[in-house]
Amino acid sequence: MVVAEVKIKLKKGVADPEGANTKKTLELLGFDVADVKAVKVFEIHLGTDDREDAQKKVEEMCQKLLANPVIHEYSITFS
Amino acid sequence: MVVAEVKIKLKKGVADPEGANTKKTLELLGFDVADVKAVKVFEIHLGTDDREDAQKKVEEMCQKLLANPVIHEYSITFS
């Protein structure tokens, strides 16, 4: 079984209210934080054992469902 | 500047509705998926350059704000 880690980040310039609010709260708690970015990760356990096939399938999943190309960029790693 | 990546996962046995729904939808789209887990990641850019100090601070952030010890487990990596 292949496990893919899909990391979905907001593109540069897209507002990240979750990150901004987390930063604000950490600062209120007294931490010295320059920036916080919120990232979404999906760990996908695939039925296939073929790594190349898996890469293709996961790319397709990102395009069809997981990421919004207008605001997101994604990266896929396997473990 | 040190950048910490805090990965916040649900503990084993805790329901993961986001992962479950993502799995269901991927299956409806025709993908062969064994399991999907939703993970939250915060990329924290710290004011300090001291790696050891950063590790301590980020641990504290997790305990005070980012993770709920009842349902979450977290891991911290630096880049």
Backbone of each chain as nested JSON, in Angstrom:
{
  "chains": [
    {"id": "A", "residues": [
      {"number": 1, "name": "MET", "atoms": {"N": [0.841, -1.196, 0.0], "CA": [0.0, 0.0, 0.0], "C": [0.879, 1.25, 0.0]}},
      {"number": 2, "name": "VAL", "atoms": {"N": [0.521, 2.205, -0.853], "CA": [1.273, 3.457, -0.931], "C": [0.541, 4.53, -0.12]}},
      {"number": 3, "name": "VAL", "atoms": {"N": [1.298, 5.296, 0.646], "CA": [0.697, 6.414, 1.384], "C": [1.212, 7.728, 0.797]}},
      {"number": 4, "name": "ALA", "atoms": {"N": [0.281, 8.551, 0.339], "CA": [0.649, 9.853, -0.221], "C": [0.324, 10.945, 0.785]}},
      {"number": 5, "name": "GLU", "atoms": {"N": [1.209, 11.916, 0.875], "CA": [0.92, 13.089, 1.712], "C": [0.715, 14.274, 0.779]}},
      {"number": 6, "name": "VAL", "atoms": {"N": [-0.492, 14.791, 0.781], "CA": [-0.816, 15.928, -0.077], "C": [-0.879, 17.173, 0.794]}},
      {"number": 7, "name": "LYS", "atoms": {"N": [-0.026, 18.134, 0.459], "CA": [0.071, 19.36, 1.243], "C": [-0.591, 20.463, 0.44]}},
      {"number": 8, "name": "ILE", "atoms": {"N": [-1.616, 21.083, 0.99], "CA": [-2.342, 22.111, 0.258], "C": [-2.162, 23.461, 0.941]}},
      {"number": 9, "name": "LYS", "atoms": {"N": [-1.438, 24.326, 0.243], "CA": [-1.092, 25.647, 0.782], "C": [-1.829, 26.717, 0.026]}},
      {"number": 10, "name": "LEU", "atoms": {"N": [-2.046, 27.851, 0.658], "CA": [-2.581, 28.99, -0.065], "C": [-1.475, 29.622, -0.907]}},
      {"number": 11, "name": "LYS", "atoms": {"N": [-1.836, 30.074, -2.111], "CA": [-0.86, 30.75, -2.954], "C": [-0.44, 32.07, -2.319]}},
      {"number": 12, "name": "LYS", "atoms": {"N": [0.734, 32.534, -2.72], "CA": [1.222, 33.833, -2.231], "C": [0.216, 34.915, -2.568]}},
      {"number": 13, "name": "GLY", "atoms": {"N": [-0.073, 35.788, -1.629], "CA": [-0.979, 36.901, -1.895], "C": [-2.425, 36.593, -1.534]}},
      {"number": 14, "name": "VAL", "atoms": {"N": [-2.733, 35.307, -1.314], "CA": [-4.101, 34.954, -0.914], "C": [-4.2, 35.101, 0.608]}},
      {"number": 15, "name": "ALA", "atoms": {"N": [-5.262, 35.748, 1.071], "CA": [-5.428, 35.986, 2.508], "C": [-5.52, 34.661, 3.263]}},
      {"number": 16, "name": "ASP", "atoms": {"N": [-4.866, 34.596, 4.41], "CA": [-4.857, 33.396, 5.248], "C": [-5.365, 33.776, 6.634]}},
      {"number": 17, "name": "PRO", "atoms": {"N": [-6.687, 33.924, 6.787], "CA": [-7.224, 34.39, 8.063], "C": [-6.922, 33.448, 9.22]}},
      {"number": 18, "name": "GLU", "atoms": {"N": [-6.875, 32.143, 8.941], "CA": [-6.579, 31.195, 10.019], "C": [-5.156, 31.411, 10.538]}},
      {"number": 19, "name": "GLY", "atoms": {"N": [-4.213, 31.564, 9.595], "CA": [-2.835, 31.826, 9.99], "C": [-2.71, 33.154, 10.72]}},
      {"number": 20, "name": "ALA", "atoms": {"N": [-3.394, 34.175, 10.186], "CA": [-3.306, 35.517, 10.783], "C": [-3.865, 35.523, 12.206]}},
      {"number": 21, "name": "ASN", "atoms": {"N": [-4.983, 34.829, 12.401], "CA": [-5.576, 34.8, 13.737], "C": [-4.745, 33.985, 14.713]}},
      {"number": 22, "name": "THR", "atoms": {"N": [-4.135, 32.914, 14.203], "CA": [-3.268, 32.106, 15.059], "C": [-2.067, 32.935, 15.498]}},
      {"number": 23, "name": "LYS", "atoms": {"N": [-1.502, 33.686, 14.555], "CA": [-0.369, 34.566, 14.875], "C": [-0.765, 35.578, 15.951]}},
      {"number": 24, "name": "LYS", "atoms": {"N": [-1.923, 36.204, 15.751], "CA": [-2.387, 37.224, 16.7], "C": [-2.545, 36.618, 18.1]}},
      {"number": 25, "name": "THR", "atoms": {"N": [-3.131, 35.445, 18.157], "CA": [-3.368, 34.811, 19.452], "C": [-2.052, 34.405, 20.112]}},
      {"number": 26, "name": "LEU", "atoms": {"N": [-1.114, 33.888, 19.302], "CA": [0.193, 33.516, 19.877], "C": [0.884, 34.752, 20.441]}},
      {"number": 27, "name": "GLU", "atoms": {"N": [0.743, 35.879, 19.741], "CA": [1.346, 37.126, 20.235], "C": [0.684, 37.586, 21.529]}},
      {"number": 28, "name": "LEU", "atoms": {"N": [-0.636, 37.428, 21.59], "CA": [-1.349, 37.787, 22.824], "C": [-0.886, 36.916, 23.99]}},
      {"number": 29, "name": "LEU", "atoms": {"N": [-0.481, 35.698, 23.683], "CA": [0.023, 34.791, 24.72], "C": [1.491, 35.072, 25.056]}},
      {"number": 30, "name": "GLY", "atoms": {"N": [2.084, 36.05, 24.351], "CA": [3.437, 36.47, 24.708], "C": [4.535, 35.883, 23.835]}},
      {"number": 31, "name": "PHE", "atoms": {"N": [4.168, 35.156, 22.77], "CA": [5.198, 34.569, 21.915], "C": [5.65, 35.566, 20.851]}},
      {"number": 32, "name": "ASP", "atoms": {"N": [6.932, 35.465, 20.477], "CA": [7.505, 36.327, 19.442], "C": [7.441, 35.574, 18.112]}},
      {"number": 33, "name": "VAL", "atoms": {"N": [6.431, 35.899, 17.308], "CA": [6.173, 35.159, 16.074], "C": [6.192, 36.123, 14.894]}},
      {"number": 34, "name": "ALA", "atoms": {"N": [6.966, 35.794, 13.849], "CA": [7.046, 36.667, 12.685], "C": [5.901, 36.4, 11.708]}},
      {"number": 35, "name": "ASP", "atoms": {"N": [5.529, 35.135, 11.572], "CA": [4.46, 34.797, 10.625], "C": [3.939, 33.391, 10.925]}},
      {"number": 36, "name": "VAL", "atoms": {"N": [2.659, 33.168, 10.645], "CA": [2.088, 31.824, 10.763], "C": [1.287, 31.548, 9.497]}},
      {"number": 37, "name": "LYS", "atoms": {"N": [1.528, 30.374, 8.919], "CA": [0.743, 29.971, 7.754], "C": [-0.002, 28.687, 8.084]}},
      {"number": 38, "name": "ALA", "atoms": {"N": [-1.287, 28.673, 7.748], "CA": [-2.088, 27.462, 7.96], "C": [-2.031, 26.626, 6.69]}},
      {"number": 39, "name": "VAL", "atoms": {"N": [-1.745, 25.353, 6.866], "CA": [-1.618, 24.439, 5.736], "C": [-2.514, 23.233, 5.997]}},
      {"number": 40, "name": "LYS", "atoms": {"N": [-3.116, 22.722, 4.936], "CA": [-3.962, 21.53, 5.072], "C": [-3.221, 20.339, 4.491]}},
      {"number": 41, "name": "VAL", "atoms": {"N": [-3.225, 19.237, 5.209], "CA": [-2.564, 18.035, 4.694], "C": [-3.539, 16.869, 4.699]}},
      {"number": 42, "name": "PHE", "atoms": {"N": [-3.564, 16.122, 3.598], "CA": [-4.325, 14.868, 3.565], "C": [-3.349, 13.71, 3.429]}},
      {"number": 43, "name": "GLU", "atoms": {"N": [-3.459, 12.754, 4.335], "CA": [-2.688, 11.508, 4.213], "C": [-3.588, 10.509, 3.519]}},
      {"number": 44, "name": "ILE", "atoms": {"N": [-3.221, 10.131, 2.306], "CA": [-4.094, 9.256, 1.521], "C": [-3.456, 7.877, 1.365]}},
      {"number": 45, "name": "HIS", "atoms": {"N": [-4.137, 6.863, 1.9], "CA": [-3.673, 5.479, 1.775], "C": [-4.34, 4.897, 0.538]}},
      {"number": 46, "name": "LEU", "atoms": {"N": [-3.516, 4.593, -0.452], "CA": [-4.065, 4.169, -1.736], "C": [-4.156, 2.657, -1.846]}},
      {"number": 47, "name": "GLY", "atoms": {"N": [-5.092, 2.203, -2.659], "CA": [-5.25, 0.768, -2.879], "C": [-4.115, 0.169, -3.7]}},
      {"number": 48, "name": "THR", "atoms": {"N": [-3.474, 0.977, -4.535], "CA": [-2.442, 0.462, -5.443], "C": [-1.074, 0.365, -4.769]}},
      {"number": 49, "name": "ASP", "atoms": {"N": [-0.198, -0.466, -5.341], "CA": [1.185, -0.551, -4.867], "C": [2.139, 0.104, -5.852]}},
      {"number": 50, "name": "ASP", "atoms": {"N": [1.608, 0.495, -7.0], "CA": [2.412, 1.071, -8.071], "C": [2.595, 2.57, -7.832]}},
      {"number": 51, "name": "ARG", "atoms": {"N": [3.827, 2.951, -7.573], "CA": [4.139, 4.328, -7.203], "C": [3.819, 5.318, -8.326]}},
      {"number": 52, "name": "GLU", "atoms": {"N": [4.135, 4.939, -9.554], "CA": [3.918, 5.838, -10.681], "C": [2.421, 6.079, -10.902]}},
      {"number": 53, "name": "ASP", "atoms": {"N": [1.683, 4.982, -10.826], "CA": [0.232, 5.06, -10.953], "C": [-0.338, 5.929, -9.822]}},
      {"number": 54, "name": "ALA", "atoms": {"N": [0.193, 5.731, -8.616], "CA": [-0.265, 6.486, -7.449], "C": [-0.069, 7.984, -7.665]}},
      {"number": 55, "name": "GLN", "atoms": {"N": [1.121, 8.346, -8.17], "CA": [1.421, 9.765, -8.413], "C": [0.375, 10.382, -9.349]}},
      {"number": 56, "name": "LYS", "atoms": {"N": [0.067, 9.658, -10.418], "CA": [-0.909, 10.137, -11.397], "C": [-2.287, 10.299, -10.763]}},
      {"number": 57, "name": "LYS", "atoms": {"N": [-2.681, 9.263, -10.01], "CA": [-3.999, 9.277, -9.382], "C": [-4.124, 10.445, -8.395]}},
      {"number": 58, "name": "VAL", "atoms": {"N": [-3.093, 10.649, -7.589], "CA": [-3.176, 11.686, -6.547], "C": [-3.193, 13.079, -7.193]}},
      {"number": 59, "name": "GLU", "atoms": {"N": [-2.427, 13.251, -8.264], "CA": [-2.491, 14.514, -9.024], "C": [-3.937, 14.782, -9.464]}},
      {"number": 60, "name": "GLU", "atoms": {"N": [-4.562, 13.723, -9.95], "CA": [-5.937, 13.832, -10.44], "C": [-6.889, 14.179, -9.284]}},
      {"number": 61, "name": "MET", "atoms": {"N": [-6.658, 13.557, -8.123], "CA": [-7.494, 13.859, -6.939], "C": [-7.386, 15.339, -6.57]}},
      {"number": 62, "name": "CYS", "atoms": {"N": [-6.16, 15.855, -6.63], "CA": [-5.946, 17.258, -6.282], "C": [-6.704, 18.157, -7.249]}},
      {"number": 63, "name": "GLN", "atoms": {"N": [-6.6, 17.824, -8.531], "CA": [-7.246, 18.672, -9.534], "C": [-8.767, 18.594, -9.458]}},
      {"number": 64, "name": "LYS", "atoms": {"N": [-9.267, 17.387, -9.154], "CA": [-10.718, 17.213, -9.164], "C": [-11.386, 17.609, -7.854]}},
      {"number": 65, "name": "LEU", "atoms": {"N": [-10.694, 17.433, -6.731], "CA": [-11.381, 17.638, -5.455], "C": [-10.593, 18.414, -4.397]}},
      {"number": 66, "name": "LEU", "atoms": {"N": [-9.342, 18.025, -4.187], "CA": [-8.677, 18.479, -2.959], "C": [-8.229, 19.937, -2.984]}},
      {"number": 67, "name": "ALA", "atoms": {"N": [-7.779, 20.404, -4.139], "CA": [-7.242, 21.765, -4.195], "C": [-8.067, 22.636, -5.135]}},
      {"number": 68, "name": "ASN", "atoms": {"N": [-8.138, 23.899, -4.812], "CA": [-8.778, 24.884, -5.684], "C": [-7.663, 25.654, -6.401]}},
      {"number": 69, "name": "PRO", "atoms": {"N": [-7.518, 25.454, -7.713], "CA": [-6.375, 26.027, -8.426], "C": [-6.321, 27.556, -8.393]}},
      {"number": 70, "name": "VAL", "atoms": {"N": [-7.44, 28.185, -8.086], "CA": [-7.454, 29.654, -8.018], "C": [-6.656, 30.149, -6.803]}},
      {"number": 71, "name": "ILE", "atoms": {"N": [-6.772, 29.434, -5.698], "CA": [-6.13, 29.927, -4.471], "C": [-5.08, 28.993, -3.875]}},
      {"number": 72, "name": "HIS", "atoms": {"N": [-5.075, 27.729, -4.301], "CA": [-4.17, 26.756, -3.67], "C": [-3.02, 26.326, -4.57]}},
      {"number": 73, "name": "GLU", "atoms": {"N": [-1.905, 25.987, -3.925], "CA": [-0.86, 25.213, -4.605], "C": [-0.659, 23.947, -3.784]}},
      {"number": 74, "name": "TYR", "atoms": {"N": [-0.355, 22.848, -4.451], "CA": [-0.223, 21.601, -3.699], "C": [1.077, 20.895, -4.041]}},
      {"number": 75, "name": "SER", "atoms": {"N": [1.52, 20.075, -3.084], "CA": [2.688, 19.227, -3.336], "C": [2.374, 17.834, -2.823]}},
      {"number": 76, "name": "ILE", "atoms": {"N": [2.93, 16.844, -3.486], "CA": [2.632, 15.455, -3.152], "C": [3.937, 14.744, -2.81]}},
      {"number": 77, "name": "THR", "atoms": {"N": [3.972, 14.09, -1.654], "CA": [5.135, 13.261, -1.327], "C": [4.648, 11.868, -0.941]}},
      {"number": 78, "name": "PHE", "atoms": {"N": [5.512, 10.892, -1.126], "CA": [5.133, 9.517, -0.797], "C": [5.998, 8.98, 0.326]}},
      {"number": 79, "name": "SER", "atoms": {"N": [5.444, 8.103, 1.118], "CA": [6.234, 7.491, 2.193], "C": [5.987, 5.989, 2.209]}}
    ]},
    {"id": "B", "residues": [
      {"number": 1, "name": "MET", "atoms": {"N": [16.22, 33.513, 11.006], "CA": [14.849, 33.173, 11.415], "C": [14.638, 31.665, 11.301]}},
      {"number": 2, "name": "VAL", "atoms": {"N": [14.022, 31.094, 12.318], "CA": [13.749, 29.661, 12.321], "C": [12.302, 29.434, 11.888]}},
      {"number": 3, "name": "VAL", "atoms": {"N": [12.083, 28.451, 11.018], "CA": [10.719, 28.093, 10.613], "C": [10.382, 26.709, 11.163]}},
      {"number": 4, "name": "ALA", "atoms": {"N": [9.328, 26.657, 11.971], "CA": [8.893, 25.381, 12.548], "C": [7.65, 24.902, 11.815]}},
      {"number": 5, "name": "GLU", "atoms": {"N": [7.603, 23.607, 11.573], "CA": [6.395, 23.019, 10.996], "C": [5.741, 22.167, 12.074]}},
      {"number": 6, "name": "VAL", "atoms": {"N": [4.559, 22.579, 12.492], "CA": [3.833, 21.854, 13.535], "C": [2.717, 21.057, 12.872]}},
      {"number": 7, "name": "LYS", "atoms": {"N": [2.78, 19.742, 13.037], "CA": [1.807, 18.86, 12.413], "C": [0.854, 18.375, 13.492]}},
      {"number": 8, "name": "ILE", "atoms": {"N": [-0.428, 18.661, 13.342], "CA": [-1.393, 18.29, 14.373], "C": [-2.356, 17.252, 13.819]}},
      {"number": 9, "name": "LYS", "atoms": {"N": [-2.217, 16.049, 14.368], "CA": [-3.008, 14.904, 13.896], "C": [-4.003, 14.501, 14.963]}},
      {"number": 10, "name": "LEU", "atoms": {"N": [-5.07, 13.869, 14.542], "CA": [-5.992, 13.3, 15.515], "C": [-5.394, 12.011, 16.069]}},
      {"number": 11, "name": "LYS", "atoms": {"N": [-5.596, 11.767, 17.367], "CA": [-5.112, 10.519, 17.966], "C": [-5.868, 9.335, 17.388]}},
      {"number": 12, "name": "LYS", "atoms": {"N": [-5.245, 8.17, 17.487], "CA": [-5.905, 6.941, 17.027], "C": [-7.217, 6.756, 17.767]}},
      {"number": 13, "name": "GLY", "atoms": {"N": [-8.27, 6.406, 17.036], "CA": [-9.551, 6.149, 17.687], "C": [-10.463, 7.358, 17.735]}},
      {"number": 14, "name": "VAL", "atoms": {"N": [-9.904, 8.549, 17.476], "CA": [-10.735, 9.755, 17.455], "C": [-11.349, 9.887, 16.047]}},
      {"number": 15, "name": "ALA", "atoms": {"N": [-12.639, 10.151, 16.001], "CA": [-13.332, 10.251, 14.712], "C": [-12.738, 11.378, 13.87]}},
      {"number": 16, "name": "ASP", "atoms": {"N": [-12.592, 11.126, 12.576], "CA": [-12.028, 12.107, 11.646], "C": [-13.042, 12.322, 10.517]}},
      {"number": 17, "name": "PRO", "atoms": {"N": [-14.1, 13.098, 10.776], "CA": [-15.156, 13.263, 9.776], "C": [-14.653, 13.889, 8.482]}},
      {"number": 18, "name": "GLU", "atoms": {"N": [-13.699, 14.802, 8.583], "CA": [-13.181, 15.435, 7.36], "C": [-12.476, 14.394, 6.483]}},
      {"number": 19, "name": "GLY", "atoms": {"N": [-11.653, 13.561, 7.113], "CA": [-10.982, 12.494, 6.37], "C": [-11.987, 11.507, 5.796]}},
      {"number": 20, "name": "ALA", "atoms": {"N": [-12.979, 11.131, 6.605], "CA": [-13.97, 10.143, 6.169], "C": [-14.779, 10.664, 4.981]}},
      {"number": 21, "name": "ASN", "atoms": {"N": [-15.165, 11.924, 5.053], "CA": [-15.946, 12.502, 3.951], "C": [-15.109, 12.674, 2.691]}},
      {"number": 22, "name": "THR", "atoms": {"N": [-13.835, 13.009, 2.877], "CA": [-12.948, 13.134, 1.718], "C": [-12.796, 11.772, 1.05]}},
      {"number": 23, "name": "LYS", "atoms": {"N": [-12.617, 10.736, 1.865], "CA": [-12.503, 9.364, 1.329], "C": [-13.76, 8.998, 0.532]}},
      {"number": 24, "name": "LYS", "atoms": {"N": [-14.925, 9.263, 1.129], "CA": [-16.195, 8.921, 0.482], "C": [-16.31, 9.628, -0.873]}},
      {"number": 25, "name": "THR", "atoms": {"N": [-15.965, 10.915, -0.888], "CA": [-16.087, 11.686, -2.125], "C": [-15.101, 11.198, -3.176]}},
      {"number": 26, "name": "LEU", "atoms": {"N": [-13.876, 10.886, -2.742], "CA": [-12.891, 10.362, -3.708], "C": [-13.384, 9.051, -4.3]}},
      {"number": 27, "name": "GLU", "atoms": {"N": [-14.019, 8.223, -3.483], "CA": [-14.563, 6.954, -3.99], "C": [-15.702, 7.2, -4.975]}},
      {"number": 28, "name": "LEU", "atoms": {"N": [-16.526, 8.179, -4.655], "CA": [-17.619, 8.52, -5.58], "C": [-17.069, 8.993, -6.927]}},
      {"number": 29, "name": "LEU", "atoms": {"N": [-15.886, 9.616, -6.889], "CA": [-15.247, 10.076, -8.123], "C": [-14.515, 8.943, -8.84]}},
      {"number": 30, "name": "GLY", "atoms": {"N": [-14.544, 7.731, -8.24], "CA": [-13.974, 6.572, -8.929], "C": [-12.569, 6.191, -8.491]}},
      {"number": 31, "name": "PHE", "atoms": {"N": [-12.039, 6.838, -7.447], "CA": [-10.685, 6.501, -6.989], "C": [-10.722, 5.342, -6.0]}},
      {"number": 32, "name": "ASP", "atoms": {"N": [-9.647, 4.531, -6.022], "CA": [-9.518, 3.398, -5.107], "C": [-8.684, 3.845, -3.902]}},
      {"number": 33, "name": "VAL", "atoms": {"N": [-9.372, 4.182, -2.818], "CA": [-8.708, 4.771, -1.658], "C": [-8.973, 3.903, -0.434]}},
      {"number": 34, "name": "ALA", "atoms": {"N": [-7.91, 3.529, 0.285], "CA": [-8.088, 2.693, 1.476], "C": [-8.415, 3.533, 2.704]}},
      {"number": 35, "name": "ASP", "atoms": {"N": [-7.814, 4.702, 2.804], "CA": [-8.051, 5.556, 3.974], "C": [-7.576, 6.978, 3.682]}},
      {"number": 36, "name": "VAL", "atoms": {"N": [-8.244, 7.947, 4.289], "CA": [-7.79, 9.332, 4.195], "C": [-7.791, 9.932, 5.598]}},
      {"number": 37, "name": "LYS", "atoms": {"N": [-6.681, 10.567, 5.952], "CA": [-6.629, 11.263, 7.239], "C": [-6.39, 12.748, 6.995]}},
      {"number": 38, "name": "ALA", "atoms": {"N": [-7.177, 13.564, 7.688], "CA": [-7.004, 15.015, 7.583], "C": [-6.031, 15.465, 8.673]}},
      {"number": 39, "name": "VAL", "atoms": {"N": [-5.047, 16.241, 8.282], "CA": [-4.027, 16.704, 9.217], "C": [-3.926, 18.216, 9.087]}},
      {"number": 40, "name": "LYS", "atoms": {"N": [-3.711, 18.878, 10.22], "CA": [-3.54, 20.337, 10.204], "C": [-2.069, 20.661, 10.404]}},
      {"number": 41, "name": "VAL", "atoms": {"N": [-1.557, 21.574, 9.597], "CA": [-0.159, 21.967, 9.751], "C": [-0.067, 23.484, 9.896]}},
      {"number": 42, "name": "PHE", "atoms": {"N": [0.73, 23.934, 10.871], "CA": [1.035, 25.358, 10.982], "C": [2.52, 25.553, 10.691]}},
      {"number": 43, "name": "GLU", "atoms": {"N": [2.809, 26.455, 9.764], "CA": [4.199, 26.849, 9.505], "C": [4.434, 28.106, 10.318]}},
      {"number": 44, "name": "ILE", "atoms": {"N": [5.291, 28.012, 11.321], "CA": [5.495, 29.147, 12.212], "C": [6.885, 29.738, 12.011]}},
      {"number": 45, "name": "HIS", "atoms": {"N": [6.922, 30.989, 11.588], "CA": [8.185, 31.709, 11.415], "C": [8.473, 32.436, 12.718]}},
      {"number": 46, "name": "LEU", "atoms": {"N": [9.53, 32.019, 13.377], "CA": [9.811, 32.544, 14.716], "C": [10.768, 33.709, 14.679]}},
      {"number": 47, "name": "GLY", "atoms": {"N": [10.658, 34.572, 15.677], "CA": [11.548, 35.72, 15.768], "C": [12.968, 35.321, 16.134]}},
      {"number": 48, "name": "THR", "atoms": {"N": [13.126, 34.206, 16.83], "CA": [14.438, 33.811, 17.334], "C": [15.266, 33.065, 16.281]}},
      {"number": 49, "name": "ASP", "atoms": {"N": [16.578, 33.022, 16.485], "CA": [17.462, 32.235, 15.618], "C": [17.979, 31.007, 16.355]}},
      {"number": 50, "name": "ASP", "atoms": {"N": [17.691, 30.954, 17.642], "CA": [18.187, 29.873, 18.489], "C": [17.254, 28.668, 18.374]}},
      {"number": 51, "name": "ARG", "atoms": {"N": [17.791, 27.594, 17.806], "CA": [16.993, 26.41, 17.524], "C": [16.441, 25.754, 18.78]}},
      {"number": 52, "name": "GLU", "atoms": {"N": [17.268, 25.689, 19.821], "CA": [16.851, 25.03, 21.061], "C": [15.72, 25.808, 21.737]}},
      {"number": 53, "name": "ASP", "atoms": {"N": [15.905, 27.124, 21.755], "CA": [14.893, 28.018, 22.314], "C": [13.595, 27.87, 21.499]}},
      {"number": 54, "name": "ALA", "atoms": {"N": [13.741, 27.802, 20.183], "CA": [12.579, 27.672, 19.293], "C": [11.8, 26.398, 19.61]}},
      {"number": 55, "name": "GLN", "atoms": {"N": [12.523, 25.293, 19.778], "CA": [11.88, 24.007, 20.086], "C": [11.017, 24.141, 21.356]}},
      {"number": 56, "name": "LYS", "atoms": {"N": [11.597, 24.755, 22.371], "CA": [10.887, 24.927, 23.643], "C": [9.635, 25.783, 23.465]}},
      {"number": 57, "name": "LYS", "atoms": {"N": [9.814, 26.9, 22.747], "CA": [8.705, 27.839, 22.541], "C": [7.565, 27.166, 21.772]}},
      {"number": 58, "name": "VAL", "atoms": {"N": [7.919, 26.425, 20.731], "CA": [6.889, 25.83, 19.88], "C": [6.145, 24.728, 20.652]}},
      {"number": 59, "name": "GLU", "atoms": {"N": [6.877, 23.972, 21.478], "CA": [6.225, 22.985, 22.355], "C": [5.163, 23.685, 23.215]}},
      {"number": 60, "name": "GLU", "atoms": {"N": [5.565, 24.836, 23.755], "CA": [4.683, 25.605, 24.632], "C": [3.453, 26.101, 23.851]}},
      {"number": 61, "name": "MET", "atoms": {"N": [3.686, 26.555, 22.604], "CA": [2.564, 27.01, 21.759], "C": [1.565, 25.88, 21.55]}},
      {"number": 62, "name": "CYS", "atoms": {"N": [2.096, 24.676, 21.307], "CA": [1.218, 23.522, 21.074], "C": [0.38, 23.249, 22.316]}},
      {"number": 63, "name": "GLN", "atoms": {"N": [1.039, 23.288, 23.463], "CA": [0.322, 22.97, 24.701], "C": [-0.697, 24.044, 25.066]}},
      {"number": 64, "name": "LYS", "atoms": {"N": [-0.346, 25.29, 24.784], "CA": [-1.235, 26.387, 25.19], "C": [-2.338, 26.677, 24.196]}},
      {"number": 65, "name": "LEU", "atoms": {"N": [-2.064, 26.469, 22.901], "CA": [-3.041, 26.911, 21.911], "C": [-3.32, 25.94, 20.769]}},
      {"number": 66, "name": "LEU", "atoms": {"N": [-2.259, 25.436, 20.146], "CA": [-2.459, 24.794, 18.846], "C": [-3.098, 23.406, 18.907]}},
      {"number": 67, "name": "ALA", "atoms": {"N": [-2.75, 22.629, 19.932], "CA": [-3.256, 21.256, 19.987], "C": [-4.131, 21.04, 21.212]}},
      {"number": 68, "name": "ASN", "atoms": {"N": [-5.106, 20.179, 21.072], "CA": [-5.939, 19.779, 22.192], "C": [-5.472, 18.399, 22.641]}},
      {"number": 69, "name": "PRO", "atoms": {"N": [-4.868, 18.305, 23.837], "CA": [-4.238, 17.047, 24.238], "C": [-5.216, 15.877, 24.371]}},
      {"number": 70, "name": "VAL", "atoms": {"N": [-6.499, 16.171, 24.468], "CA": [-7.489, 15.1, 24.572], "C": [-7.608, 14.346, 23.238]}},
      {"number": 71, "name": "ILE", "atoms": {"N": [-7.545, 15.075, 22.138], "CA": [-7.779, 14.42, 20.846], "C": [-6.603, 14.508, 19.86]}},
      {"number": 72, "name": "HIS", "atoms": {"N": [-5.653, 15.378, 20.13], "CA": [-4.574, 15.58, 19.148], "C": [-3.227, 15.05, 19.61]}},
      {"number": 73, "name": "GLU", "atoms": {"N": [-2.408, 14.655, 18.641], "CA": [-0.978, 14.467, 18.895], "C": [-0.247, 15.367, 17.909]}},
      {"number": 74, "name": "TYR", "atoms": {"N": [0.877, 15.902, 18.343], "CA": [1.567, 16.821, 17.449], "C": [3.032, 16.456, 17.3]}},
      {"number": 75, "name": "SER", "atoms": {"N": [3.609, 16.889, 16.176], "CA": [5.047, 16.715, 15.984], "C": [5.592, 18.014, 15.42]}},
      {"number": 76, "name": "ILE", "atoms": {"N": [6.825, 18.308, 15.78], "CA": [7.443, 19.582, 15.382], "C": [8.708, 19.274, 14.589]}},
      {"number": 77, "name": "THR", "atoms": {"N": [8.827, 19.879, 13.41], "CA": [10.086, 19.758, 12.667], "C": [10.54, 21.158, 12.284]}},
      {"number": 78, "name": "PHE", "atoms": {"N": [11.857, 21.301, 12.099], "CA": [12.404, 22.612, 11.742], "C": [13.036, 22.57, 10.354]}},
      {"number": 79, "name": "SER", "atoms": {"N": [12.978, 23.69, 9.664], "CA": [13.616, 23.724, 8.349], "C": [14.441, 25.001, 8.234]}}
    ]}
  ]
}
